[in-house]
Amino acid sequence: MSYQGILQQVKDNNNKVEKLKKHNEPKDRGFGKSKRKCRRCGRRGRGIIRKYDLYYCRQCFREVAENLGFKKMD
């Protein structure tokens, strides 16, 4: 369950809300794979193609590679 979902469940109990926010609030990352996301679909993490500053996930890259000028090798 996501952070927002749990927060919704305990919204009536102020003590639990404060404790939840103190210990479980997601951090803003300055670096790492959670910082990078696909330009097209917003997917994060693994499979991001960063070469030539593309920043496409591998699935989106396969769909738009030909339009970008890449060719399949035989």
Stockholm file with secondary structure:
# STOCKHOLM 1.0

chainA/1-74         MSYQGILQQVKDNNNKVEKLKKHNEPKDRGFGKSKRKCRRCGRRGRGIIRKYDLYYCRQCFREVAENLGFKKMD
#=GR chainA/1-74 SS CCHHHHHHHTTTCHHHHHHHHHHHCCCCCSSSTTTCBCTTTCCBSTTEECGGGCCEEHHHHHHHHHHHTCCCCC
#=GC SS_cons        CCHHHHHHHTTTCHHHHHHHHHHHCCCCCSSSTTTCBCTTTCCBSTTEECGGGCCEEHHHHHHHHHHHTCCCCC
//
